[in-house]
Amino acid sequence: MAEAEGVSQSAVSRIWRAFGVKPHIVEIWRLSTDPQFVTKARGVVSIYLA
Protein backbone atom coordinates (compact mmCIF):
# COMPACT_ATOMS: atom_id res chain seq x y z
CA MET A 1 0.00 0.00 0.00
CA ALA A 2 2.79 2.40 0.89
CA GLU A 3 4.51 1.91 -2.45
CA ALA A 4 1.24 2.27 -4.37
CA GLU A 5 0.50 5.57 -2.61
CA GLY A 6 4.08 6.85 -2.73
CA VAL A 7 4.54 7.11 1.03
CA SER A 8 6.67 5.26 3.55
CA GLN A 9 5.52 2.13 5.34
CA SER A 10 5.90 3.96 8.65
CA ALA A 11 3.52 6.68 7.41
CA VAL A 12 0.93 4.03 6.55
CA SER A 13 1.43 2.43 9.97
CA ARG A 14 0.95 5.78 11.74
CA ILE A 15 -2.24 6.50 9.81
CA TRP A 16 -3.63 3.03 10.50
CA ARG A 17 -2.76 3.34 14.19
CA ALA A 18 -4.43 6.77 14.40
CA PHE A 19 -7.67 5.29 13.06
CA GLY A 20 -7.44 2.02 14.99
CA VAL A 21 -6.97 -0.09 11.87
CA LYS A 22 -5.52 -3.52 12.59
CA PRO A 23 -5.14 -5.31 9.24
CA HIS A 24 -3.83 -8.49 10.89
CA ILE A 25 -7.09 -8.94 12.82
CA VAL A 26 -9.88 -10.32 10.70
CA GLU A 27 -13.43 -10.40 11.97
CA ILE A 28 -15.39 -12.83 9.88
CA TRP A 29 -18.54 -14.79 10.57
CA ARG A 30 -18.49 -18.13 8.82
CA LEU A 31 -21.73 -20.00 8.58
CA SER A 32 -21.40 -23.62 9.62
CA THR A 33 -22.00 -26.34 7.07
CA ASP A 34 -23.01 -28.75 9.85
CA PRO A 35 -26.56 -29.94 9.13
CA GLN A 36 -27.23 -29.97 12.89
CA PHE A 37 -25.95 -26.42 13.38
CA VAL A 38 -29.33 -24.79 14.00
CA THR A 39 -30.30 -27.43 16.55
CA LYS A 40 -26.97 -27.15 18.35
CA ALA A 41 -27.01 -23.35 18.28
CA ARG A 42 -30.52 -23.26 19.75
CA GLY A 43 -29.35 -25.51 22.58
CA VAL A 44 -26.41 -23.26 23.40
CA VAL A 45 -28.36 -20.02 23.08
CA SER A 46 -31.19 -21.34 25.25
CA ILE A 47 -28.71 -21.85 28.11
CA TYR A 48 -27.75 -18.17 27.98
CA LEU A 49 -31.35 -16.99 27.70
CA ALA A 50 -32.58 -19.12 30.62
N, C-alpha and C positions, 0 to 999 in steps of 0.2 A: 504494500500500500504506500509506504513511504516513497519508494522509487517512482511509482506511478504518479504520485502527486508532487514529486520534486522537493520533498522535505526529508529531514533526517528521521531515522527510526526513533530517536529519543523524543523528537517533537510529536510524533504520532503517539508514543507512549504517554507523554504528558497530557495530550488532549484526551486520550481515552480515560486516563486516570481522573481528570477533571470532571468528566461526565459519568464516571462510574462504570465504564465499559470494561468487561472482562471477557475477551474473546475466547479464552480457554475454558470458560464455564458455559456449558450448553444446557439449556432448559428445554427438554423435549418430552412431550407426552406420547408414548407409544401404546397404541391399542393392542391388547392381548389377542392372540389368535387362538387361545384356549377356548374350546367350545363350552366349557363350564365356567368361564370367566364371570358372567353376570351372576350366576348362582353363588359363586365364591365371594364376589364383591359385595353382594347383598348381605351375606353372612357376616363379613367383617364390618361393614358399615352399620349393621344393626347393633353390634356390640357397642359402638361409639354413640349411637343415638339412644340407647337404653338408659 
